[in-house]
């Protein structure tokens, strides 16, 4: 899973991640290796910035 440049840094993905795999990365967010690809973040992103 990756977060694209469309990310608006709203934080909804961070709150939805059950394993805490989404971290701050500069002004946006990034997904680390703890990601289980459950796609909870994909469902909550308001701008569809999270892709496989």
LINKAWO-V890000 format. One record per residue. SS is DSSP state (alpha for helix, beta for strand, coil for the rest). NEAR is the number of other ideal C-beta (glycine too) atoms within 10 Angstrom. Layout:
ss:SS near:NEAR
ss:SS near:NEAR
//
This chain:
ss:coil near:17
ss:beta near:10
ss:beta near:19
ss:coil near:12
ss:coil near:6
ss:coil near:12
ss:coil near:17
ss:coil near:13
ss:coil near:15
ss:coil near:14
ss:coil near:12
ss:alpha near:17
ss:alpha near:24
ss:alpha near:16
ss:alpha near:11
ss:alpha near:16
ss:coil near:21
ss:coil near:9
ss:coil near:11
ss:coil near:10
ss:coil near:19
ss:beta near:24
ss:beta near:12
ss:beta near:11
ss:beta near:13
ss:coil near:7
ss:coil near:8
ss:beta near:14
ss:beta near:23
ss:beta near:13
ss:beta near:18
ss:coil near:11
ss:coil near:5
ss:coil near:11
ss:coil near:16
ss:coil near:11
ss:coil near:11
ss:coil near:14
ss:coil near:13
ss:alpha near:16
ss:alpha near:24
ss:alpha near:16
ss:alpha near:11
ss:alpha near:16
ss:coil near:20
ss:coil near:9
ss:coil near:11
ss:coil near:9
ss:coil near:20
ss:beta near:22
ss:beta near:11
ss:coil near:7
//
